[in-house]
């Protein structure tokens, strides 16, 4: 967009953005470029919170939000976009209200639906910059591939426990996410933040880095993280950078790349619980059914595959506690002549452990669907959830 085509700033906007306007690197023209720009944020959670707040405060003219989740009390430790009064409401509604109060000069478009291969290209096509605030591999690969196909810069961030990453993909002839991670890790290897935990402050820092990169792209100023991966360790307060380069054989961004369209990313990432029943070596059991059977005398060997720090929060009185990744090495501690009921927090890690047991010859293995959270929510409300 030429300087003559840039939108004018009102007196109210000039007053609001005055600290930007006196920066030579921004000035009136830069602020007008921010007003003319559009940024799509995928996710209104941990990373999306600082992203959306700072993009709106900076005066990005049109901000899109993709999210279909509700605000849960466990979100508030890190998702500072939302407050206690928003618990139970949609994150989209909460985000729109907060951003309108922060900066009424910004247009907020919302997409309260899962991003999928069916809608991603249509949604992303209307924006200048895409910022990935997702927390799962299927959506991360989907966002990357859609950005490559549409020629959009993809501002990436991820967080886990005390560590974070950030980069800019598909920008200035730089690499895409698939150049760095051609394929996702095996299912269950990398637990979600809900299962592995995350320092609440961490997404604030990584999200602000992403917001900074988005603003720099719009302004055309500074050196972006394209071709670099920033690694952050909060415990050691250590910042490192790795150089990245394009993969000449990348399946999506290389010359003559074989992939020309979006694919089924859930299948591609092998998300847990997508296996056909005949491929499972265990039985899924609901908390209601498990409670009913126990009331009738069922006494399975209860295996808790969470970490000791989680068991210290709440326990179902398990017979044995083994972190799920150690189950295969400690089979001798688990009886083969009894029913084995495996549980974790939400049911994902326990499904992985139950599969390990089933493949090792255990033929009476049950995975507690929904884990201890479902038990506390639906069976015993005296138990805390986390």
N, C-alpha and C positions, 0 to 999 in steps of 0.2 A: 504494500500500500504506500503510495507516494505521500510526501508531507502534505500536499494540498488536499488529499483525500482523508486525512486523519480527522476524527471528530474533535470539536472544540470542547474546552473545559469550562464549566460554569464557574461563577464566582465562589459558590459553595465548594466545588471540587478543588479549586485553586487553594482555598483556605485549608481544606482537609489534607491535601497532599503537599503542603508547602515545604516540608522537610525533604521531599523528593525533588521538588522543583529547583531547589538551590544546589542540588548535586549536579555538577557539570555532566556526569555520565548518564544522568536521567533527564533533567530539565523539562521544559514544556513538551518538547517533541516526544521524549521517552514516555512521559505520563500519558500523552495522547495515544501512543502505541499500546500501552497497557489497557487503556480504555477500549481500544479497537479490537483487542485480542480476546480469544476464547480458549479456555482450558477445561478439559474434561478430567475429573477426578474419579477414579474407580475405587469406591469404598469410602465410607464416612466413619471409619473406626479409629484405630490408634494412629496410623499414619495420616489418614484423611483429616483428622481433627486439626493438627497444626497447619497442614496444607491449606485447607479451606479457610481457616481463620486468617492466615497471612496473605493468601492470594486475594481474598476479599478486602482486607485492610489496605493492600497495596494498590487497589483500584483496577484489577483485571475486570474488564467490562462485562464479560459473560462467562459464568462458571457453570459447568454441568456436573451433576453428581449421580453416580450409579450406585445404588444400594437397595437391598430389599429386606434388611434385618430390622429387628426392634432393639431398643435400648434396654440392656440388662444391667442390674446393679453391679455386676462384676466388671462391666465395661468402664465404670467411672474412675477406676484406679489409673487409667491412662488416656481415655477418650475424652479429653477436656472440652470438646465441642458440645458435649451433652451435660446435663445436670440431673440432680435427683428427681426433679419434677418431670423429667422426660422418660423416666423408667416405665416401660410398657408401651410407649409410643414408638412410631417408626423413626428410624434414624434420619430418614429424608425429611420428615416433618420437623424434627428437632433441629436439624442442620439449617433448614430454610429459615426458621424463626430466629435462630442465633445470628445468621449472616445478615438477615434483614435489619436486625437491631444494630449490628456492627457497622454496616455500610449500606444505606438504602440506595446508593447510586449504582450498585452492582446488580445485574440480572442473573438470577439463579434458575437454571433449568434442571429438572429432576427426572430420573428414570428409576422408578421403584419396581425393579424387575431384575432377575439375574442376567448378567451379561452372558450371551451364548453365541454359538456359531451362526445362529439365525438372525440375531439383531446387532452384533458387534460392528459390522461394517457400516450399517446405516447410522448408528449412534456416533461412532468415532469420526465419520466423514465430515461432520459439521464443526469440528474443532481444530484449532491450530496446534495445540500441544496436548498430549495425553500424559497424565501422571498416575502411575500404578501404585495404589495403596492397598493392594489385595494381600491376602494371607494364605492363599492356596495355589498349588501348582497348575491345575487346569486353567484357572482364569489368568494366571501369569503368562502361560504360553499362548493363550488365546489373545491377550492384549498385545503381546509382542508380534504375533503373526499378522494381526489386523493392522497394526501400525506399519509394518513392513509393506503390506499389500497396498496401503493407502498413502505411503510416504510421509507418515507423521512421526515426529520425535516422541520417544517413549522415556519418560523420566522415572527411573526404577528405584525402589527402595524395599528393603526387607529387614525384619527384626526377629530375634529369637533370644530369649533369656537375657543376657547382658551384651549381646553382639548385634551389630547392624551393618548393612551394606547399602551403597547408593551408587548409581551410575546414570548415564544418559545413553540410550540405545537408538539406533537408526537415525543418527543426526550427523550432518557434515561428513558423510561417507564413512561413518564409523560403524563398529560392529553392532549386531543385534543381540538380544538375550540368548538366542539359540547358538550364536557363535561362542558364547561363554559356557552355556549349559545345553548341549545338544539334545540331551534326553533328561527327563526327571529322575530323581533318585527312586530306588525301589519303594513301593508302598510300605508305610510304617517305619521307615528308617529315620525320617525327620518328623517328629511329632509337631502338632500345631501348638500355638501359644496357649490355647486352652488346656492342653495336656502337659506341655513343657514349661509353661510360665514365661513371663517377660517382665523386666524391670519397667515400672510405669513411666519413668522419665525417658526411656530409650526412644520410643516412637516420636517424642517431641523433638529430639535432636535430629533424627533421620528425616522426619517429615519437614523440618525447617530447611534441611539441605535440599530436599526435593523442591520445595517452594522457591528457594533461591535459584536453583537451576532453571526452573520454569520461567522465572522473571528475567534471568539473563538471556534466555533464548528469545523471549519477546523483545527485549531491548537490543539484542545483537551486541551485547557487551561482555567483556571478560572472556575467560577460557572455560569452556564447559567440561563436564566430566566424561564427555564422549571419548572413548578409547582408554578410559581409566575406571577402575573399580575401587571406590573408597571403602575401607574396612575400619570399623570402629569397635573397640573393646572398652566398655564402660568401667569394668572393674579395674583395669590398669590405666584408664584414661589414655588409650593408645590409638592414634590414627595412623593408618598405613594406606598405601596406594599400590595397586597392581596395574601394569600396562596391559591393555587389551587390544587385539587386532581382529580384523574380519577374518572369518574362516572361508577360504576360497571354495570350500565344498559345502558351505552351509545350505541346508535343505530349503531355506526360505529366502535368504537375502543375497546369495551368491549369483553370479551371472549364469543364466540358464538353470536356476534352481528348480528342482523337480516339483516342489509343492507350489501350486498356483492358487489354491483356495484354502479356506478354513476347514478344519477337520473335527472329529469328535474328541475333544480334549479330555473328557472324563475317562474315556477308554484309553487314550494315549498315555495318560498318567497312571493308569491302573489303580484308581482310587479304591481304598478298602471298601468292602461290602458290595463290590460290583461283580464278584465272582458268582457264577451260576451255582445253585444249591448243590448240584452233583459234584462240584469241584471243592466244596467245603468239607473239611474233615471234623466238623463239630456241629452241634445243634444250637441255634439261636433261641434264647428263652427270655421272655419278657419278665419284668419285675413282678407283675401281677401273678403270672403263672408260677414263678419261683416261690413267691410268698405263699401261694395256695398249696403248693406241694409240701413246703416246709411245715405248714400248719397241719398237714396230714401225716407228718412223720418223716418226710424226706430229709436225709442228713448227708448231703454231699460234702466232699472235701473242698473247702473254699480257698481258692488261690487268688490272692490280691497281687496284681502285677504292676502296681504303681510304685513310686519311689517312697522311701521311708519318710521323707519330709511331707508327703501327701497323707500318708497313713497317720501322721501325728495330728493332722487337722480333723479327720473323721475316719472311722473304721467300721466295718461290718463284722468285726470279730473273726477275721480270716484265720484259717489253720496255718497258713504260710504266706509270707510276703517275699516275692521275688520280682525285681524289676523285669519288665517284659523282655528286654534284650538278653537277659541271662537265663531264661527258661530252658532253652535248648542245651545249656551246659549243666543244668542242675536237675535233670530228669530223675535222678536217683532219689530225690527228696519228695517226689510226687507219687502217691500210690497208684497202682494200675488196677486194683481190685475194687475201686469205689468210683462212684460218679464224681466228676471234678467240675465244680462251678468256678469259672474264671471271671474276674471282674477288674475293671480299672475305674477311671473317673467317668468316661462317657461311652465306653464300649469299643473304641478303636484299637487301642493297644491290646486289650484282652482278646479281641478277635484274632489279632496276629499271633498272640501266644497260644490261643486255642488251636489255631491251624498248625502250629509247631507240634503241639501235643498229638493232634490227630495224625499227622504224618509220621510221628514216632511210634504209632501203634496204639495209642490210647483210644478206646472206642466208646467211652462214656463221658464225653467232654461237652460242657454247656457254657456258652458265652452269655453273660448277663447284658442284654440289650439296654443301652442307655447308662449303664454303669451305676456307680454309687450316687450320682446326681439324680438319676431317675428314681432310685430307691428312696432317697431323701424327699424327693418331690411328690412321689405317688404312693409310697408305702408308709414311711416313718418321718413325719414332718418335724420331729424333735431333733433330727440330725441336721447339722449345718451343711450348706453347699458352698462350693468355692470355684 
